[in-house]
């Protein structure tokens, strides 16, 4: 399955994901709201911070599903 199809499925399923950012080894746990393939960027809702981030793909190291991950510990 192509990366774009996987991301779109995660958007459709409201899948919780972990996004590892290149800057400061920071991680965002949230949901992808929108992926803009033309600008190579996505909008992500940060569940913990209750905020929305606009992230360029050049800022992202990896995106993974949170299968089996429990929030808060």
PDB file with SEQRES, HELIX, SHEET and CRYST1 records, atoms N, CA, C and O in Angstrom:
SEQRES   1 A   73  UNK UNK UNK UNK UNK UNK UNK UNK UNK UNK UNK UNK UNK          
SEQRES   2 A   73  UNK UNK UNK UNK UNK UNK UNK UNK UNK UNK UNK UNK UNK          
SEQRES   3 A   73  UNK UNK UNK UNK UNK UNK UNK UNK UNK UNK UNK UNK UNK          
SEQRES   4 A   73  UNK UNK UNK UNK UNK UNK UNK UNK UNK UNK UNK UNK UNK          
SEQRES   5 A   73  UNK UNK UNK UNK UNK UNK UNK UNK UNK UNK UNK UNK UNK          
SEQRES   6 A   73  UNK UNK UNK UNK UNK UNK UNK UNK                              
HELIX    1 AA1 UNK A    3  UNK A   12  1                                  10    
HELIX    2 AA2 UNK A   23  UNK A   25  5                                   3    
HELIX    3 AA3 UNK A   57  UNK A   59  5                                   3    
SHEET    1 AA1 5 UNK A  51  UNK A  56  0                                        
SHEET    2 AA1 5 UNK A  41  UNK A  46 -1                                        
SHEET    3 AA1 5 UNK A  27  UNK A  36 -1                                        
SHEET    4 AA1 5 UNK A  16  UNK A  21 -1                                        
SHEET    5 AA1 5 UNK A  60  UNK A  65 -1                                        
CRYST1    1.000    1.000    1.000  90.00  90.00  90.00 P 1           1          
ATOM      1  N   UNK A   1       0.851  -1.178   0.000  1.00  0.00           N  
ATOM      2  CA  UNK A   1       0.000   0.000   0.000  1.00  0.00           C  
ATOM      3  C   UNK A   1       0.898   1.243   0.000  1.00  0.00           C  
ATOM      4  O   UNK A   1       1.889   1.296   0.728  1.00  0.00           O  
ATOM      5  N   UNK A   2       0.558   2.207  -0.791  1.00  0.00           N  
ATOM      6  CA  UNK A   2       1.329   3.445  -0.884  1.00  0.00           C  
ATOM      7  C   UNK A   2       1.176   4.285   0.379  1.00  0.00           C  
ATOM      8  O   UNK A   2       0.158   4.211   1.067  1.00  0.00           O  
ATOM      9  N   UNK A   3       2.195   5.080   0.674  1.00  0.00           N  
ATOM     10  CA  UNK A   3       2.199   5.914   1.875  1.00  0.00           C  
ATOM     11  C   UNK A   3       0.968   6.813   1.941  1.00  0.00           C  
ATOM     12  O   UNK A   3       0.348   6.938   2.997  1.00  0.00           O  
ATOM     13  N   UNK A   4       0.613   7.435   0.830  1.00  0.00           N  
ATOM     14  CA  UNK A   4      -0.549   8.322   0.810  1.00  0.00           C  
ATOM     15  C   UNK A   4      -1.827   7.567   1.149  1.00  0.00           C  
ATOM     16  O   UNK A   4      -2.682   8.096   1.859  1.00  0.00           O  
ATOM     17  N   UNK A   5      -1.970   6.346   0.656  1.00  0.00           N  
ATOM     18  CA  UNK A   5      -3.156   5.541   0.959  1.00  0.00           C  
ATOM     19  C   UNK A   5      -3.212   5.176   2.439  1.00  0.00           C  
ATOM     20  O   UNK A   5      -4.286   5.173   3.039  1.00  0.00           O  
ATOM     21  N   UNK A   6      -2.066   4.872   3.023  1.00  0.00           N  
ATOM     22  CA  UNK A   6      -2.017   4.549   4.454  1.00  0.00           C  
ATOM     23  C   UNK A   6      -2.414   5.759   5.285  1.00  0.00           C  
ATOM     24  O   UNK A   6      -3.219   5.648   6.210  1.00  0.00           O  
ATOM     25  N   UNK A   7      -1.848   6.914   4.954  1.00  0.00           N  
ATOM     26  CA  UNK A   7      -2.185   8.138   5.682  1.00  0.00           C  
ATOM     27  C   UNK A   7      -3.663   8.454   5.544  1.00  0.00           C  
ATOM     28  O   UNK A   7      -4.307   8.829   6.524  1.00  0.00           O  
ATOM     29  N   UNK A   8      -4.213   8.309   4.343  1.00  0.00           N  
ATOM     30  CA  UNK A   8      -5.632   8.590   4.140  1.00  0.00           C  
ATOM     31  C   UNK A   8      -6.504   7.625   4.943  1.00  0.00           C  
ATOM     32  O   UNK A   8      -7.535   8.029   5.481  1.00  0.00           O  
ATOM     33  N   UNK A   9      -6.105   6.369   5.029  1.00  0.00           N  
ATOM     34  CA  UNK A   9      -6.864   5.393   5.829  1.00  0.00           C  
ATOM     35  C   UNK A   9      -6.827   5.780   7.301  1.00  0.00           C  
ATOM     36  O   UNK A   9      -7.840   5.691   7.996  1.00  0.00           O  
ATOM     37  N   UNK A  10      -5.655   6.214   7.780  1.00  0.00           N  
ATOM     38  CA  UNK A  10      -5.560   6.653   9.175  1.00  0.00           C  
ATOM     39  C   UNK A  10      -6.444   7.866   9.432  1.00  0.00           C  
ATOM     40  O   UNK A  10      -7.042   7.978  10.502  1.00  0.00           O  
ATOM     41  N   UNK A  11      -6.535   8.770   8.470  1.00  0.00           N  
ATOM     42  CA  UNK A  11      -7.430   9.931   8.608  1.00  0.00           C  
ATOM     43  C   UNK A  11      -8.875   9.458   8.674  1.00  0.00           C  
ATOM     44  O   UNK A  11      -9.628   9.876   9.554  1.00  0.00           O  
ATOM     45  N   UNK A  12      -9.264   8.589   7.748  1.00  0.00           N  
ATOM     46  CA  UNK A  12     -10.643   8.089   7.698  1.00  0.00           C  
ATOM     47  C   UNK A  12     -11.038   7.341   8.964  1.00  0.00           C  
ATOM     48  O   UNK A  12     -12.179   7.435   9.416  1.00  0.00           O  
ATOM     49  N   UNK A  13     -10.084   6.592   9.540  1.00  0.00           N  
ATOM     50  CA  UNK A  13     -10.345   5.785  10.737  1.00  0.00           C  
ATOM     51  C   UNK A  13     -10.112   6.560  12.031  1.00  0.00           C  
ATOM     52  O   UNK A  13     -10.307   6.020  13.120  1.00  0.00           O  
ATOM     53  N   UNK A  14      -9.692   7.830  11.919  1.00  0.00           N  
ATOM     54  CA  UNK A  14      -9.385   8.641  13.097  1.00  0.00           C  
ATOM     55  C   UNK A  14      -8.353   7.940  13.976  1.00  0.00           C  
ATOM     56  O   UNK A  14      -8.453   7.955  15.203  1.00  0.00           O  
ATOM     57  N   UNK A  15      -7.360   7.329  13.333  1.00  0.00           N  
ATOM     58  CA  UNK A  15      -6.340   6.513  13.991  1.00  0.00           C  
ATOM     59  C   UNK A  15      -5.394   7.374  14.831  1.00  0.00           C  
ATOM     60  O   UNK A  15      -4.889   8.393  14.359  1.00  0.00           O  
ATOM     61  N   UNK A  16      -5.161   6.961  16.064  1.00  0.00           N  
ATOM     62  CA  UNK A  16      -4.173   7.610  16.911  1.00  0.00           C  
ATOM     63  C   UNK A  16      -2.786   7.221  16.405  1.00  0.00           C  
ATOM     64  O   UNK A  16      -2.510   6.041  16.188  1.00  0.00           O  
ATOM     65  N   UNK A  17      -1.913   8.217  16.217  1.00  0.00           N  
ATOM     66  CA  UNK A  17      -0.567   7.972  15.691  1.00  0.00           C  
ATOM     67  C   UNK A  17       0.479   8.668  16.562  1.00  0.00           C  
ATOM     68  O   UNK A  17       0.178   9.609  17.295  1.00  0.00           O  
ATOM     69  N   UNK A  18       1.695   8.185  16.461  1.00  0.00           N  
ATOM     70  CA  UNK A  18       2.838   8.836  17.092  1.00  0.00           C  
ATOM     71  C   UNK A  18       3.699   9.407  15.967  1.00  0.00           C  
ATOM     72  O   UNK A  18       4.153   8.678  15.086  1.00  0.00           O  
ATOM     73  N   UNK A  19       3.913  10.706  16.012  1.00  0.00           N  
ATOM     74  CA  UNK A  19       4.721  11.373  15.002  1.00  0.00           C  
ATOM     75  C   UNK A  19       6.021  11.809  15.670  1.00  0.00           C  
ATOM     76  O   UNK A  19       6.016  12.625  16.590  1.00  0.00           O  
ATOM     77  N   UNK A  20       7.127  11.257  15.197  1.00  0.00           N  
ATOM     78  CA  UNK A  20       8.447  11.625  15.706  1.00  0.00           C  
ATOM     79  C   UNK A  20       8.978  12.759  14.835  1.00  0.00           C  
ATOM     80  O   UNK A  20       9.061  12.640  13.613  1.00  0.00           O  
ATOM     81  N   UNK A  21       9.332  13.851  15.488  1.00  0.00           N  
ATOM     82  CA  UNK A  21       9.826  15.015  14.777  1.00  0.00           C  
ATOM     83  C   UNK A  21      11.347  15.039  14.813  1.00  0.00           C  
ATOM     84  O   UNK A  21      11.961  14.557  15.764  1.00  0.00           O  
ATOM     85  N   UNK A  22      11.939  15.593  13.792  1.00  0.00           N  
ATOM     86  CA  UNK A  22      13.397  15.689  13.714  1.00  0.00           C  
ATOM     87  C   UNK A  22      13.953  16.653  14.761  1.00  0.00           C  
ATOM     88  O   UNK A  22      15.037  16.439  15.302  1.00  0.00           O  
ATOM     89  N   UNK A  23      13.201  17.712  15.038  1.00  0.00           N  
ATOM     90  CA  UNK A  23      13.643  18.736  15.982  1.00  0.00           C  
ATOM     91  C   UNK A  23      13.544  18.233  17.421  1.00  0.00           C  
ATOM     92  O   UNK A  23      12.459  17.875  17.880  1.00  0.00           O  
ATOM     93  N   UNK A  24      14.641  18.206  18.113  1.00  0.00           N  
ATOM     94  CA  UNK A  24      14.689  17.869  19.547  1.00  0.00           C  
ATOM     95  C   UNK A  24      14.137  16.486  19.879  1.00  0.00           C  
ATOM     96  O   UNK A  24      13.745  16.250  21.022  1.00  0.00           O  
ATOM     97  N   UNK A  25      14.095  15.575  18.925  1.00  0.00           N  
ATOM     98  CA  UNK A  25      13.554  14.235  19.156  1.00  0.00           C  
ATOM     99  C   UNK A  25      12.178  14.278  19.819  1.00  0.00           C  
ATOM    100  O   UNK A  25      11.836  13.399  20.610  1.00  0.00           O  
ATOM    101  N   UNK A  26      11.405  15.288  19.497  1.00  0.00           N  
ATOM    102  CA  UNK A  26      10.061  15.461  20.058  1.00  0.00           C  
ATOM    103  C   UNK A  26       9.080  14.511  19.405  1.00  0.00           C  
ATOM    104  O   UNK A  26       9.244  14.140  18.242  1.00  0.00           O  
ATOM    105  N   UNK A  27       8.044  14.109  20.162  1.00  0.00           N  
ATOM    106  CA  UNK A  27       6.990  13.256  19.630  1.00  0.00           C  
ATOM    107  C   UNK A  27       5.640  13.925  19.849  1.00  0.00           C  
ATOM    108  O   UNK A  27       5.408  14.583  20.863  1.00  0.00           O  
ATOM    109  N   UNK A  28       4.760  13.742  18.877  1.00  0.00           N  
ATOM    110  CA  UNK A  28       3.387  14.220  18.997  1.00  0.00           C  
ATOM    111  C   UNK A  28       2.489  12.987  18.905  1.00  0.00           C  
ATOM    112  O   UNK A  28       2.578  12.213  17.952  1.00  0.00           O  
ATOM    113  N   UNK A  29       1.629  12.816  19.899  1.00  0.00           N  
ATOM    114  CA  UNK A  29       0.647  11.733  19.863  1.00  0.00           C  
ATOM    115  C   UNK A  29      -0.691  12.377  19.535  1.00  0.00           C  
ATOM    116  O   UNK A  29      -1.197  13.207  20.290  1.00  0.00           O  
ATOM    117  N   UNK A  30      -1.254  11.984  18.401  1.00  0.00           N  
ATOM    118  CA  UNK A  30      -2.497  12.610  17.989  1.00  0.00           C  
ATOM    119  C   UNK A  30      -3.094  11.959  16.761  1.00  0.00           C  
ATOM    120  O   UNK A  30      -2.839  10.792  16.463  1.00  0.00           O  
ATOM    121  N   UNK A  31      -3.891  12.737  16.059  1.00  0.00           N  
ATOM    122  CA  UNK A  31      -4.620  12.240  14.892  1.00  0.00           C  
ATOM    123  C   UNK A  31      -4.370  13.156  13.707  1.00  0.00           C  
ATOM    124  O   UNK A  31      -4.390  14.379  13.839  1.00  0.00           O  
ATOM    125  N   UNK A  32      -4.139  12.562  12.563  1.00  0.00           N  
ATOM    126  CA  UNK A  32      -3.933  13.348  11.348  1.00  0.00           C  
ATOM    127  C   UNK A  32      -5.302  13.817  10.868  1.00  0.00           C  
ATOM    128  O   UNK A  32      -6.195  13.008  10.613  1.00  0.00           O  
ATOM    129  N   UNK A  33      -5.453  15.120  10.750  1.00  0.00           N  
ATOM    130  CA  UNK A  33      -6.726  15.691  10.313  1.00  0.00           C  
ATOM    131  C   UNK A  33      -6.793  15.836   8.797  1.00  0.00           C  
ATOM    132  O   UNK A  33      -7.843  15.650   8.183  1.00  0.00           O  
ATOM    133  N   UNK A  34      -5.644  16.173   8.210  1.00  0.00           N  
ATOM    134  CA  UNK A  34      -5.622  16.438   6.764  1.00  0.00           C  
ATOM    135  C   UNK A  34      -4.197  16.259   6.256  1.00  0.00           C  
ATOM    136  O   UNK A  34      -3.237  16.607   6.943  1.00  0.00           O  
ATOM    137  N   UNK A  35      -4.067  15.718   5.056  1.00  0.00           N  
ATOM    138  CA  UNK A  35      -2.769  15.607   4.405  1.00  0.00           C  
ATOM    139  C   UNK A  35      -2.845  16.338   3.082  1.00  0.00           C  
ATOM    140  O   UNK A  35      -3.724  16.072   2.263  1.00  0.00           O  
ATOM    141  N   UNK A  36      -1.918  17.262   2.877  1.00  0.00           N  
ATOM    142  CA  UNK A  36      -1.858  18.048   1.652  1.00  0.00           C  
ATOM    143  C   UNK A  36      -0.679  17.547   0.822  1.00  0.00           C  
ATOM    144  O   UNK A  36       0.470  17.905   1.082  1.00  0.00           O  
ATOM    145  N   UNK A  37      -0.972  16.718  -0.176  1.00  0.00           N  
ATOM    146  CA  UNK A  37       0.105  16.123  -0.975  1.00  0.00           C  
ATOM    147  C   UNK A  37       0.808  17.163  -1.846  1.00  0.00           C  
ATOM    148  O   UNK A  37       1.990  17.012  -2.154  1.00  0.00           O  
ATOM    149  N   UNK A  38       0.099  18.205  -2.242  1.00  0.00           N  
ATOM    150  CA  UNK A  38       0.714  19.249  -3.078  1.00  0.00           C  
ATOM    151  C   UNK A  38       1.801  19.994  -2.304  1.00  0.00           C  
ATOM    152  O   UNK A  38       2.888  20.235  -2.828  1.00  0.00           O  
ATOM    153  N   UNK A  39       1.504  20.352  -1.066  1.00  0.00           N  
ATOM    154  CA  UNK A  39       2.464  21.095  -0.237  1.00  0.00           C  
ATOM    155  C   UNK A  39       3.288  20.185   0.674  1.00  0.00           C  
ATOM    156  O   UNK A  39       4.142  20.655   1.424  1.00  0.00           O  
ATOM    157  N   UNK A  40       3.027  18.897   0.602  1.00  0.00           N  
ATOM    158  CA  UNK A  40       3.741  17.897   1.402  1.00  0.00           C  
ATOM    159  C   UNK A  40       3.748  18.263   2.883  1.00  0.00           C  
ATOM    160  O   UNK A  40       4.796  18.391   3.516  1.00  0.00           O  
ATOM    161  N   UNK A  41       2.521  18.426   3.412  1.00  0.00           N  
ATOM    162  CA  UNK A  41       2.347  18.816   4.807  1.00  0.00           C  
ATOM    163  C   UNK A  41       1.070  18.192   5.350  1.00  0.00           C  
ATOM    164  O   UNK A  41       0.202  17.759   4.592  1.00  0.00           O  
ATOM    165  N   UNK A  42       0.969  18.153   6.667  1.00  0.00           N  
ATOM    166  CA  UNK A  42      -0.255  17.623   7.257  1.00  0.00           C  
ATOM    167  C   UNK A  42      -0.651  18.433   8.489  1.00  0.00           C  
ATOM    168  O   UNK A  42       0.182  19.064   9.139  1.00  0.00           O  
ATOM    169  N   UNK A  43      -1.938  18.394   8.784  1.00  0.00           N  
ATOM    170  CA  UNK A  43      -2.475  18.975  10.000  1.00  0.00           C  
ATOM    171  C   UNK A  43      -2.675  17.832  10.981  1.00  0.00           C  
ATOM    172  O   UNK A  43      -3.254  16.802  10.635  1.00  0.00           O  
ATOM    173  N   UNK A  44      -2.198  18.016  12.198  1.00  0.00           N  
ATOM    174  CA  UNK A  44      -2.271  16.968  13.209  1.00  0.00           C  
ATOM    175  C   UNK A  44      -2.877  17.548  14.471  1.00  0.00           C  
ATOM    176  O   UNK A  44      -2.449  18.598  14.950  1.00  0.00           O  
ATOM    177  N   UNK A  45      -3.884  16.854  15.014  1.00  0.00           N  
ATOM    178  CA  UNK A  45      -4.455  17.237  16.304  1.00  0.00           C  
ATOM    179  C   UNK A  45      -3.672  16.533  17.397  1.00  0.00           C  
ATOM    180  O   UNK A  45      -3.624  15.303  17.433  1.00  0.00           O  
ATOM    181  N   UNK A  46      -3.060  17.299  18.289  1.00  0.00           N  
ATOM    182  CA  UNK A  46      -2.273  16.784  19.409  1.00  0.00           C  
ATOM    183  C   UNK A  46      -3.233  16.502  20.562  1.00  0.00           C  
ATOM    184  O   UNK A  46      -3.735  17.435  21.187  1.00  0.00           O  
ATOM    185  N   UNK A  47      -3.492  15.226  20.851  1.00  0.00           N  
ATOM    186  CA  UNK A  47      -4.439  14.838  21.894  1.00  0.00           C  
ATOM    187  C   UNK A  47      -4.024  15.362  23.268  1.00  0.00           C  
ATOM    188  O   UNK A  47      -4.866  15.831  24.035  1.00  0.00           O  
ATOM    189  N   UNK A  48      -2.744  15.282  23.577  1.00  0.00           N  
ATOM    190  CA  UNK A  48      -2.272  15.719  24.895  1.00  0.00           C  
ATOM    191  C   UNK A  48      -2.304  17.236  25.037  1.00  0.00           C  
ATOM    192  O   UNK A  48      -2.760  17.760  26.053  1.00  0.00           O  
ATOM    193  N   UNK A  49      -1.823  17.932  24.027  1.00  0.00           N  
ATOM    194  CA  UNK A  49      -1.743  19.389  24.075  1.00  0.00           C  
ATOM    195  C   UNK A  49      -3.028  20.105  23.693  1.00  0.00           C  
ATOM    196  O   UNK A  49      -3.142  21.321  23.849  1.00  0.00           O  
ATOM    197  N   UNK A  50      -4.001  19.341  23.188  1.00  0.00           N  
ATOM    198  CA  UNK A  50      -5.276  19.927  22.734  1.00  0.00           C  
ATOM    199  C   UNK A  50      -5.029  21.080  21.765  1.00  0.00           C  
ATOM    200  O   UNK A  50      -5.611  22.159  21.883  1.00  0.00           O  
ATOM    201  N   UNK A  51      -4.139  20.812  20.797  1.00  0.00           N  
ATOM    202  CA  UNK A  51      -3.803  21.842  19.815  1.00  0.00           C  
ATOM    203  C   UNK A  51      -3.613  21.199  18.446  1.00  0.00           C  
ATOM    204  O   UNK A  51      -3.502  19.979  18.326  1.00  0.00           O  
ATOM    205  N   UNK A  52      -3.578  22.038  17.424  1.00  0.00           N  
ATOM    206  CA  UNK A  52      -3.392  21.574  16.055  1.00  0.00           C  
ATOM    207  C   UNK A  52      -2.029  22.051  15.561  1.00  0.00           C  
ATOM    208  O   UNK A  52      -1.660  23.212  15.737  1.00  0.00           O  
ATOM    209  N   UNK A  53      -1.288  21.132  14.938  1.00  0.00           N  
ATOM    210  CA  UNK A  53       0.031  21.453  14.396  1.00  0.00           C  
ATOM    211  C   UNK A  53       0.000  21.323  12.872  1.00  0.00           C  
ATOM    212  O   UNK A  53      -0.596  20.392  12.330  1.00  0.00           O  
ATOM    213  N   UNK A  54       0.642  22.258  12.199  1.00  0.00           N  
ATOM    214  CA  UNK A  54       0.852  22.172  10.764  1.00  0.00           C  
ATOM    215  C   UNK A  54       2.293  21.711  10.585  1.00  0.00           C  
ATOM    216  O   UNK A  54       3.227  22.443  10.910  1.00  0.00           O  
ATOM    217  N   UNK A  55       2.472  20.497  10.069  1.00  0.00           N  
ATOM    218  CA  UNK A  55       3.809  19.918   9.965  1.00  0.00           C  
ATOM    219  C   UNK A  55       4.168  19.631   8.514  1.00  0.00           C  
ATOM    220  O   UNK A  55       3.428  18.953   7.801  1.00  0.00           O  
ATOM    221  N   UNK A  56       5.301  20.150   8.090  1.00  0.00           N  
ATOM    222  CA  UNK A  56       5.830  19.804   6.772  1.00  0.00           C  
ATOM    223  C   UNK A  56       6.478  18.426   6.884  1.00  0.00           C  
ATOM    224  O   UNK A  56       7.009  18.070   7.936  1.00  0.00           O  
ATOM    225  N   UNK A  57       6.435  17.658   5.808  1.00  0.00           N  
ATOM    226  CA  UNK A  57       7.047  16.333   5.842  1.00  0.00           C  
ATOM    227  C   UNK A  57       8.536  16.401   6.147  1.00  0.00           C  
ATOM    228  O   UNK A  57       9.104  15.442   6.670  1.00  0.00           O  
ATOM    229  N   UNK A  58       9.172  17.513   5.831  1.00  0.00           N  
ATOM    230  CA  UNK A  58      10.597  17.667   6.116  1.00  0.00           C  
ATOM    231  C   UNK A  58      10.878  17.776   7.615  1.00  0.00           C  
ATOM    232  O   UNK A  58      12.027  17.643   8.038  1.00  0.00           O  
ATOM    233  N   UNK A  59       9.833  18.018   8.430  1.00  0.00           N  
ATOM    234  CA  UNK A  59       9.985  18.097   9.885  1.00  0.00           C  
ATOM    235  C   UNK A  59       9.768  16.743  10.557  1.00  0.00           C  
ATOM    236  O   UNK A  59      10.083  16.569  11.734  1.00  0.00           O  
ATOM    237  N   UNK A  60       9.230  15.789   9.805  1.00  0.00           N  
ATOM    238  CA  UNK A  60       8.805  14.518  10.388  1.00  0.00           C  
ATOM    239  C   UNK A  60       9.834  13.428  10.116  1.00  0.00           C  
ATOM    240  O   UNK A  60      10.262  13.222   8.980  1.00  0.00           O  
ATOM    241  N   UNK A  61      10.216  12.743  11.175  1.00  0.00           N  
ATOM    242  CA  UNK A  61      11.123  11.609  11.039  1.00  0.00           C  
ATOM    243  C   UNK A  61      10.338  10.331  10.736  1.00  0.00           C  
ATOM    244  O   UNK A  61      10.724   9.551   9.865  1.00  0.00           O  
ATOM    245  N   UNK A  62       9.215  10.118  11.475  1.00  0.00           N  
ATOM    246  CA  UNK A  62       8.399   8.930  11.241  1.00  0.00           C  
ATOM    247  C   UNK A  62       6.981   9.141  11.762  1.00  0.00           C  
ATOM    248  O   UNK A  62       6.730   9.979  12.628  1.00  0.00           O  
ATOM    249  N   UNK A  63       6.064   8.349  11.204  1.00  0.00           N  
ATOM    250  CA  UNK A  63       4.677   8.324  11.663  1.00  0.00           C  
ATOM    251  C   UNK A  63       4.314   6.857  11.845  1.00  0.00           C  
ATOM    252  O   UNK A  63       4.489   6.045  10.936  1.00  0.00           O  
ATOM    253  N   UNK A  64       3.805   6.524  13.032  1.00  0.00           N  
ATOM    254  CA  UNK A  64       3.443   5.135  13.315  1.00  0.00           C  
ATOM    255  C   UNK A  64       2.103   5.077  14.025  1.00  0.00           C  
ATOM    256  O   UNK A  64       1.733   5.983  14.772  1.00  0.00           O  
ATOM    257  N   UNK A  65       1.391   4.000  13.778  1.00  0.00           N  
ATOM    258  CA  UNK A  65       0.152   3.743  14.522  1.00  0.00           C  
ATOM    259  C   UNK A  65       0.502   3.496  15.979  1.00  0.00           C  
ATOM    260  O   UNK A  65       1.624   3.103  16.297  1.00  0.00           O  
ATOM    261  N   UNK A  66      -0.447   3.725  16.851  1.00  0.00           N  
ATOM    262  CA  UNK A  66      -0.207   3.539  18.283  1.00  0.00           C  
ATOM    263  C   UNK A  66      -0.757   2.212  18.778  1.00  0.00           C  
ATOM    264  O   UNK A  66      -0.999   2.072  19.977  1.00  0.00           O  
ATOM    265  N   UNK A  67      -0.963   1.242  17.914  1.00  0.00           N  
ATOM    266  CA  UNK A  67      -1.521  -0.048  18.306  1.00  0.00           C  
ATOM    267  C   UNK A  67      -0.957  -0.537  19.633  1.00  0.00           C  
ATOM    268  O   UNK A  67       0.254  -0.697  19.786  1.00  0.00           O  
ATOM    269  N   UNK A  68      -1.843  -0.769  20.580  1.00  0.00           N  
ATOM    270  CA  UNK A  68      -1.433  -1.318  21.866  1.00  0.00           C  
ATOM    271  C   UNK A  68      -0.862  -0.299  22.826  1.00  0.00           C  
ATOM    272  O   UNK A  68      -0.587  -0.630  23.979  1.00  0.00           O  
ATOM    273  N   UNK A  69      -0.677   0.934  22.380  1.00  0.00           N  
ATOM    274  CA  UNK A  69      -0.112   1.963  23.248  1.00  0.00           C  
ATOM    275  C   UNK A  69      -1.197   2.546  24.125  1.00  0.00           C  
ATOM    276  O   UNK A  69      -2.280   2.873  23.638  1.00  0.00           O  
ATOM    277  N   UNK A  70      -0.927   2.679  25.401  1.00  0.00           N  
ATOM    278  CA  UNK A  70      -1.885   3.274  26.313  1.00  0.00           C  
ATOM    279  C   UNK A  70      -1.428   4.674  26.656  1.00  0.00           C  
ATOM    280  O   UNK A  70      -0.259   4.906  26.963  1.00  0.00           O  
ATOM    281  N   UNK A  71      -2.367   5.604  26.601  1.00  0.00           N  
ATOM    282  CA  UNK A  71      -2.047   6.987  26.921  1.00  0.00           C  
ATOM    283  C   UNK A  71      -1.934   7.141  28.422  1.00  0.00           C  
ATOM    284  O   UNK A  71      -2.644   6.484  29.184  1.00  0.00           O  
ATOM    285  N   UNK A  72      -1.038   8.013  28.837  1.00  0.00           N  
ATOM    286  CA  UNK A  72      -0.896   8.335  30.251  1.00  0.00           C  
ATOM    287  C   UNK A  72      -0.143   7.288  31.047  1.00  0.00           C  
ATOM    288  O   UNK A  72      -0.242   7.283  32.274  1.00  0.00           O  
ATOM    289  N   UNK A  73       0.588   6.424  30.423  1.00  0.00           N  
ATOM    290  CA  UNK A  73       1.393   5.486  31.183  1.00  0.00           C  
ATOM    291  C   UNK A  73       1.337   4.182  30.599  1.00  0.00           C  
ATOM    292  O   UNK A  73       1.960   3.250  31.108  1.00  0.00           O  
TER     293      UNK A  73                                                      
END                                                                             
